[in-house]
Amino acid sequence: MEKVHKMKVSLYKKTMESKKSYEQKCRDADEAEQALERLGTMATATPKQTEKAQNKAKQCRVAATEAEKQYISNVDQLDSVRQDWESTHQSTCEVFQQQEEDRINILRNALWVHCNQFSMQCVKDDELYEEVRNSLEKCDIAADINNFIELKQTGLSPPAPIVFENYYDKDHPPNSNGSTRFGGAGAVMKSEEELSITTGDVVMVTEQCEDGWWRVERNGQEGLVPGSYLGKA
């Protein structure tokens, strides 16, 4: 049971790491595709620059696909180990319960035999042993086990399994061409806190969020903008 538990913990950590890697690869692919789109709108872009940007975008998308497959594989392995852990835990609890029932039965029978032997030897003390026998007759194994379970139980439902979370179903809805647009005209709004900026604006970054949106300040106004739109002045 400990071995399966350690394996479950190890796979959980591995799954979380592959999830972070998958999300990072997706962000890299999005940035590469956005860079290619911006390059395509530039009149000064050369065919060599365009080809280089296309190759980078393709490589990033392939890497994101591989990371997605690894993430899904780890999730499936973790779910399988989790099921084994639950099955092992259940069978182990059943063994412990059977041992407890055997212990109660052995103790009850031993006391019963002991009391019968002494009652035959001493009639005078038989009344006291009779009280003990009456108490033992009230012993209910099932009730005792149920009472123990009610006192020590931790819950009736196991933890919910980890499921695959698609990168684009959360905060980054994809465009028709598969890329993700951030901020700007026609883009999907992050929230009402989005700050409108234009090319050449100088802003001060106050916070870099993990989802790609950065909190900035400009002329006393504060809001969120896509981090991919910003560069060092």
Helices and strands as residue ranges (DSSP letters): H 2-40, H 47-121, H 126-137, H 141-152, G 167-169, E 204-208, E 213-218, E 221-226, G 227-229
